[in-house]
């Protein structure tokens, strides 16, 4: 089924009393259906329907045999597989009777009012639905946010909330019918306070640094020709330091949260006879610097198609890279030659990890200019939007957090990084008044 688009004309249109960028579950939606065109007729009916739907569609073309020959065993089969689930549907009859709108008269209006439901009709059960992440459990099946996915010409999926108005009447023995559509952007929220527990996940990475700069008073020294040659021909004579890099990354993120997202880093030297560290470095303090950081969010959309025998499996999975955080830390991203832009990271046996997220104000979906989310963010020149995690009928939207940092110890550089699942929660209720 094709994605619906706003449709309005002088024959019929929909106008909201308070048009805004987005609505939330529980909001009142008021407005009127209008017509400006001349109309004189009987048996007229003006209706409007408010519908929320989740749907997907997959176009599969199967080639069997030699498709380049005319033999009967060369077959091409094309099938359209689709699923539709109605989250809610409510209708109103705004007018019944005769219509008389002479040419040149001002437009005629019929008012309406709806309240957006706070949750979908019916439980999310059976093979049609996806299991919600742990961070979303405990809530009754909330309305998923408005969402659109298109992958070429083969896969489409959407969560749509539509006002559908119709007018029918008879005139001079003929029947007339006109339609108007208006899509609403629905953004769910969490009733609880802004998220403070980001379910941090701890990562450990072992690295070894070899350089004469590890020695006392040598941290910023320029190596001599002899020292550089020693590194090449007698590396076992070069001081080495084994260290463990500890990184704490979030497992849960909330859009529009005014609290920065925590992202913590520290370096712990590993000393001892079997550690690989040189004994003369046991009491020498070392310095570690963060010279580059990149954090990306990947959205993974999965769909189920109900009319297929294998509908219990994933029909399509799409991965989109949304570098929504990287631009916020760009001022800290640089080559190590720019010493002023590097961030010194705690390095020692009993140090506390530095919260880089708080230091640089790391956030996602921070509202700017009344838009939701902030931006939308740019992905290689293409506008992209960050949606919260969705688990509903026929469609699931999950996320992964990928991060990579570059560290430097005594001029020696190395990179570390990881990718893991992350749950992105809707905004807190307290911020829904912002627009």
C-alpha positions as CSV (number, residue, x, y, z in Angstrom):
1,X,0.0,0.0,0.0
2,X,1.5,3.4,-0.9
3,X,2.4,5.9,1.7
4,X,-0.3,8.4,2.2
5,X,0.3,12.1,1.7
6,X,-1.5,15.3,2.7
7,X,-4.3,16.0,0.3
8,X,-6.3,19.2,0.2
9,X,-8.2,21.2,-2.4
10,X,-10.9,23.8,-2.7
11,X,-13.3,20.9,-3.0
12,X,-12.4,19.7,0.5
13,X,-9.7,20.4,3.0
14,X,-8.8,19.9,6.7
15,X,-7.5,22.7,8.9
16,X,-6.4,22.4,12.5
17,X,-7.2,25.0,15.1
18,X,-3.7,24.7,16.6
19,X,-1.3,23.3,14.0
20,X,2.0,22.3,15.5
21,X,5.0,20.2,14.6
22,X,3.9,17.2,16.7
23,X,1.3,15.8,19.0
24,X,1.5,13.4,21.9
25,X,-0.8,10.7,23.1
26,X,-3.7,12.2,25.1
27,X,-3.6,15.5,23.2
28,X,-6.9,17.0,21.8
29,X,-6.9,17.5,18.1
30,X,-9.5,20.1,17.0
31,X,-10.2,21.8,13.7
32,X,-12.6,21.9,10.9
33,X,-13.3,20.4,7.5
34,X,-13.9,23.1,4.9
35,X,-15.0,23.5,1.3
36,X,-14.7,26.6,-1.0
37,X,-16.0,25.3,-4.3
38,X,-19.5,25.9,-5.5
39,X,-21.9,23.1,-4.5
40,X,-25.7,22.7,-4.7
41,X,-27.1,19.3,-3.9
42,X,-29.0,16.9,-1.7
43,X,-28.3,13.9,0.4
44,X,-25.0,15.4,1.5
45,X,-22.7,13.8,4.1
46,X,-19.5,15.2,5.6
47,X,-17.5,12.6,7.6
48,X,-14.1,12.5,9.2
49,X,-12.1,9.4,10.4
50,X,-9.1,9.4,12.6
51,X,-7.0,6.3,12.2
52,X,-3.6,5.0,13.4
53,X,-2.1,2.1,11.5
54,X,1.1,0.1,11.3
55,X,1.8,-1.5,7.9
56,X,4.6,-2.9,5.8
57,X,4.9,-4.1,2.2
58,X,7.5,-6.2,0.5
59,X,7.8,-6.7,-3.2
60,X,9.6,-10.0,-3.9
61,X,10.5,-11.1,-7.4
62,X,11.6,-14.7,-7.7
63,X,13.5,-16.0,-10.7
64,X,13.4,-19.8,-11.4
65,X,15.2,-21.5,-14.2
66,X,16.6,-19.8,-17.2
67,X,14.9,-16.4,-17.3
68,X,16.6,-15.5,-20.6
69,X,15.0,-18.3,-22.5
70,X,11.4,-19.0,-23.7
71,X,11.3,-22.4,-22.1
72,X,8.5,-23.2,-19.7
73,X,10.9,-23.9,-16.9
74,X,12.1,-20.3,-17.0
75,X,9.7,-18.5,-14.6
76,X,9.6,-15.1,-13.0
77,X,7.2,-14.6,-10.1
78,X,6.4,-11.3,-8.6
79,X,4.5,-11.1,-5.3
80,X,3.4,-8.2,-3.1
81,X,3.3,-9.2,0.6
82,X,1.8,-6.8,3.0
83,X,0.7,-6.5,6.6
84,X,-1.7,-4.0,8.2
85,X,-2.7,-3.5,11.8
86,X,-5.1,-0.8,13.0
87,X,-3.9,0.7,16.2
88,X,-7.2,2.7,16.7
89,X,-10.0,4.1,14.5
90,X,-12.7,6.5,15.3
91,X,-15.2,8.3,13.0
92,X,-17.5,11.3,13.2
93,X,-20.4,12.5,11.0
94,X,-20.1,16.2,10.8
95,X,-23.1,17.0,8.6
96,X,-26.0,15.3,6.9
97,X,-28.6,17.1,4.7
98,X,-28.6,19.5,1.7
99,X,-25.8,21.7,0.7
100,X,-26.1,25.2,-0.9
101,X,-22.9,27.0,-1.6
102,X,-23.4,29.6,-4.5
103,X,-20.3,30.7,-6.4
104,X,-18.4,33.4,-4.6
105,X,-19.6,32.5,-1.1
106,X,-17.1,32.2,1.7
107,X,-16.0,28.7,2.6
108,X,-18.2,26.4,4.6
109,X,-16.8,24.8,7.7
110,X,-17.7,21.7,9.8
111,X,-15.9,21.5,13.1
112,X,-14.5,18.3,14.6
113,X,-12.6,17.2,17.8
114,X,-10.7,14.1,18.6
115,X,-8.6,12.9,21.6
116,X,-5.5,10.9,20.7
117,X,-5.5,7.6,22.5
118,X,-2.7,6.9,24.9
119,X,-2.3,3.3,23.9
120,X,-3.1,1.0,21.0
121,X,-6.2,-1.2,21.0
122,X,-5.6,-4.8,22.0
123,X,-2.6,-6.6,23.4
124,X,0.6,-7.1,21.4
125,X,0.7,-10.9,21.1
126,X,1.3,-13.6,18.7
127,X,3.6,-13.8,15.7
128,X,2.6,-10.4,14.5
129,X,4.4,-8.5,17.2
130,X,8.0,-8.0,18.3
131,X,9.1,-8.3,21.8
132,X,9.8,-4.9,23.4
133,X,13.3,-4.3,24.9
134,X,13.7,-4.6,28.7
135,X,13.9,-0.8,29.1
136,X,10.4,-0.5,27.5
137,X,8.7,-3.2,29.5
138,X,6.3,-2.4,32.2
139,X,4.4,-0.1,30.0
140,X,1.1,-1.1,28.4
141,X,1.5,-1.1,24.6
142,X,1.9,2.6,23.9
143,X,1.3,4.2,20.6
144,X,4.5,3.9,18.5
145,X,5.8,7.2,17.0
146,X,5.0,8.3,13.5
147,X,7.6,6.5,11.3
148,X,8.4,5.9,7.6
149,X,10.8,3.5,6.1
150,X,11.5,3.1,2.3
151,X,14.2,0.8,0.9
152,X,14.3,1.3,-2.8
153,X,11.2,-0.2,-4.5
154,X,11.2,-3.4,-2.5
155,X,10.3,-2.7,1.1
156,X,8.1,0.0,2.7
157,X,6.9,0.3,6.2
158,X,5.2,3.0,8.2
159,X,3.4,4.0,11.3
160,X,0.8,6.6,10.2
161,X,-1.8,8.7,12.0
162,X,-4.3,10.1,9.5
163,X,-7.3,12.4,9.5
164,X,-9.4,11.3,6.5
165,X,-12.4,13.6,5.6
166,X,-15.0,12.9,2.9
167,X,-17.9,14.7,1.4
168,X,-20.6,13.1,-0.8
169,X,-23.7,14.7,-2.3
170,X,-26.0,14.4,-5.3
171,X,-26.7,17.0,-7.9
172,X,-28.7,16.8,-11.1
173,X,-28.8,13.0,-10.9
174,X,-25.0,12.7,-10.4
175,X,-23.1,11.6,-7.3
176,X,-20.0,13.6,-6.2
177,X,-17.3,12.5,-3.8
178,X,-14.3,14.4,-2.5
179,X,-11.6,13.5,0.0
180,X,-9.0,15.3,2.1
181,X,-6.1,13.8,4.1
182,X,-4.0,15.2,6.8
183,X,-1.2,13.2,8.5
184,X,-0.3,14.0,12.1
185,X,3.1,13.6,13.6
186,X,2.7,11.6,16.8
187,X,5.5,11.6,19.3
188,X,5.1,9.4,22.4
189,X,6.6,10.3,25.8
190,X,7.5,8.7,29.0
191,X,5.4,9.7,32.0
192,X,8.3,9.3,34.4
193,X,11.0,11.9,35.1
194,X,13.9,12.4,32.8
195,X,16.2,9.4,32.7
196,X,19.1,9.3,35.1
197,X,20.1,5.6,34.9
198,X,21.7,5.0,31.5
199,X,22.4,1.4,32.3
200,X,26.2,1.8,31.7
201,X,28.1,-1.0,30.1
202,X,31.8,-1.4,30.9
203,X,34.4,-2.3,28.3
204,X,38.0,-3.2,29.0
205,X,40.8,-3.0,26.3
206,X,44.4,-4.1,26.9
207,X,47.1,-2.1,25.1
208,X,50.9,-1.9,25.3
209,X,52.9,1.3,24.6
210,X,56.6,1.1,23.8
211,X,58.7,4.3,23.8
212,X,61.6,6.0,25.6
213,X,59.2,8.8,26.4
214,X,57.8,6.7,29.2
215,X,60.9,7.3,31.3
216,X,61.0,10.2,33.8
217,X,61.3,13.7,32.3
218,X,61.0,12.3,28.8
219,X,57.2,12.7,28.1
220,X,57.6,15.6,25.6
221,X,61.2,15.0,24.6
222,X,62.3,14.7,21.0
223,X,63.8,11.3,20.4
224,X,67.4,11.2,19.2
225,X,68.5,9.3,16.1
226,X,70.0,6.6,18.3
227,X,66.8,6.2,20.3
228,X,64.8,5.8,17.1
229,X,67.2,3.2,15.8
230,X,66.9,1.3,19.1
231,X,63.2,1.0,18.6
232,X,63.7,-0.6,15.2
233,X,66.6,-3.0,15.8
234,X,66.4,-3.7,19.6
235,X,62.7,-3.2,20.6
236,X,63.2,-5.3,23.7
237,X,65.5,-2.5,25.0
238,X,62.7,0.1,24.7
239,X,60.6,0.7,27.9
240,X,57.1,-0.6,27.6
241,X,53.9,0.0,29.5
242,X,50.9,-2.4,29.6
243,X,47.7,-0.7,30.4
244,X,44.0,-1.4,30.5
245,X,41.6,1.2,29.1
246,X,38.2,1.3,30.8
247,X,35.2,2.7,28.9
248,X,31.7,3.0,30.2
249,X,29.1,3.5,27.5
250,X,25.3,3.9,27.9
251,X,22.9,1.1,27.3
252,X,19.8,3.4,27.4
253,X,19.5,6.9,26.0
254,X,16.5,9.3,26.2
255,X,15.7,11.9,23.6
256,X,15.2,15.5,24.7
257,X,16.8,14.7,28.1
258,X,18.5,17.8,29.5
259,X,21.0,15.6,31.4
260,X,24.1,14.8,29.4
261,X,24.7,11.2,28.2
262,X,27.5,9.7,30.3
263,X,30.5,8.3,28.4
264,X,33.4,7.6,30.8
265,X,37.1,6.8,30.1
266,X,40.2,6.1,32.2
267,X,43.5,4.3,31.7
268,X,44.9,2.0,34.4
269,X,48.6,0.9,34.0
270,X,49.2,-2.8,34.6
271,X,52.4,-3.4,36.6
272,X,54.0,-6.7,37.7
273,X,56.4,-9.4,36.7
274,X,54.1,-10.9,34.0
275,X,52.4,-7.7,32.9
276,X,54.7,-6.8,30.1
277,X,55.5,-3.4,31.7
278,X,59.1,-2.4,32.3
279,X,60.0,-2.5,36.0
280,X,61.6,1.0,36.0
281,X,58.2,2.5,35.2
282,X,56.6,1.3,38.4
283,X,56.6,4.7,40.1
284,X,56.6,7.0,37.0
285,X,53.3,8.8,36.6
286,X,52.0,8.7,33.0
287,X,49.7,10.9,31.1
288,X,46.9,9.8,28.6
289,X,45.1,12.1,26.2
290,X,41.9,11.7,24.2
291,X,42.6,13.1,20.8
292,X,39.5,12.0,18.8
293,X,36.0,10.6,19.5
294,X,33.2,9.5,17.3
295,X,29.9,8.1,18.5
296,X,27.2,7.0,16.0
297,X,23.7,5.6,16.4
298,X,22.6,2.9,13.9
299,X,18.9,2.2,13.5
300,X,17.9,-1.3,12.6
301,X,14.4,-1.8,11.2
302,X,12.9,-5.3,11.0
303,X,9.5,-6.2,9.6
304,X,7.2,-9.2,9.6
305,X,4.9,-10.0,6.7
306,X,1.7,-11.7,7.9
307,X,0.5,-13.5,4.7
308,X,3.7,-15.5,4.3
309,X,4.3,-19.0,5.6
310,X,7.5,-17.8,7.3
311,X,5.9,-14.7,8.8
312,X,7.5,-15.6,12.1
313,X,10.9,-14.6,10.7
314,X,12.4,-11.3,9.8
315,X,11.4,-10.3,6.3
316,X,13.8,-7.4,6.0
317,X,16.4,-5.7,8.1
318,X,17.7,-2.2,7.2
319,X,20.7,-0.5,8.9
320,X,21.1,3.3,8.6
321,X,24.0,5.2,10.0
322,X,23.0,8.3,11.9
323,X,26.1,10.1,13.2
324,X,24.0,12.2,15.5
325,X,26.5,12.7,18.2
326,X,29.7,13.2,16.3
327,X,29.0,16.8,15.2
328,X,28.6,17.8,18.9
329,X,32.1,16.7,19.7
330,X,33.7,18.0,16.5
331,X,35.5,20.7,18.4
332,X,37.4,18.0,20.3
333,X,38.2,16.0,17.2
334,X,41.6,16.7,15.8
335,X,45.0,15.4,14.9
336,X,47.4,14.9,17.8
337,X,49.6,17.8,16.5
338,X,47.0,20.2,17.9
339,X,47.8,19.7,21.6
340,X,45.3,22.3,22.7
341,X,42.3,20.3,21.6
342,X,43.2,17.0,23.3
343,X,41.5,16.0,26.6
344,X,43.7,14.6,29.4
345,X,42.3,11.3,30.6
346,X,42.8,10.0,34.2
347,X,45.7,7.6,34.2
348,X,46.7,5.7,37.3
349,X,46.0,2.8,39.6
350,X,43.1,4.3,41.7
351,X,41.7,6.9,39.3
352,X,38.1,7.7,38.7
353,X,36.9,7.6,35.1
354,X,36.4,11.0,33.4
355,X,32.8,11.6,32.2
356,X,33.5,12.9,28.6
357,X,29.7,13.0,28.0
358,X,29.2,15.6,30.8
359,X,32.3,17.5,29.8
360,X,31.1,18.1,26.2
361,X,27.3,18.1,26.9
362,X,26.6,14.9,25.0
363,X,22.9,14.7,24.0
364,X,20.6,13.3,21.4
365,X,17.4,15.0,20.1
366,X,18.0,18.2,22.1
367,X,15.3,20.4,20.7
368,X,16.3,23.5,18.7
369,X,14.1,26.1,17.1
370,X,11.0,24.2,18.2
371,X,11.8,21.1,16.1
372,X,11.7,17.5,17.1
373,X,14.2,15.9,17.2
374,X,16.8,18.6,17.0
375,X,17.7,19.1,13.5
376,X,16.9,16.6,11.9
377,X,20.5,15.5,11.8
378,X,22.5,15.4,8.7
379,X,23.9,12.2,7.3
380,X,26.3,12.8,4.4
381,X,24.2,15.7,3.2
382,X,20.9,13.8,3.6
383,X,18.5,14.8,6.4
384,X,17.8,12.0,8.8
385,X,15.6,11.7,11.9
386,X,16.3,9.9,15.2
387,X,13.3,7.9,16.3
388,X,12.8,6.2,19.7
389,X,13.0,2.4,19.9
390,X,9.8,0.8,18.6
391,X,8.5,-2.7,19.1
392,X,5.0,-3.1,17.8
393,X,2.9,-5.1,15.3
394,X,4.8,-6.1,12.2
395,X,7.5,-3.6,12.8
396,X,10.5,-3.2,15.1
397,X,13.0,-0.3,15.2
398,X,16.1,-1.0,17.3
399,X,19.3,0.8,17.7
400,X,23.0,0.2,18.1
401,X,25.6,2.5,19.6
402,X,29.0,2.5,17.9
403,X,31.8,4.5,19.3
404,X,35.5,4.9,18.6
405,X,38.1,6.9,20.4
406,X,41.8,7.7,19.8
407,X,44.2,7.9,22.8
408,X,47.7,9.0,23.1
409,X,50.3,8.1,25.8
410,X,53.7,9.8,25.4
411,X,53.2,10.4,21.8
412,X,52.1,6.8,21.0
413,X,48.6,6.6,19.5
414,X,46.1,3.8,19.4
415,X,42.4,3.4,18.7
416,X,39.7,1.5,20.5
417,X,36.0,1.1,19.8
418,X,32.9,-1.1,20.1
419,X,29.3,-1.5,19.0
420,X,26.5,-2.7,21.2
421,X,22.7,-2.5,21.5
422,X,21.2,0.6,22.9
423,X,17.6,1.5,23.7
424,X,16.5,5.0,22.7
425,X,13.6,6.2,24.9
426,X,11.0,8.9,24.0
427,X,11.2,12.3,25.6
428,X,10.1,12.8,29.2
429,X,6.6,14.2,29.7
430,X,7.9,17.3,31.4
431,X,9.3,18.6,28.1
432,X,6.3,18.0,25.9
433,X,5.2,21.6,26.5
434,X,8.2,22.8,24.6
435,X,7.5,23.5,20.9
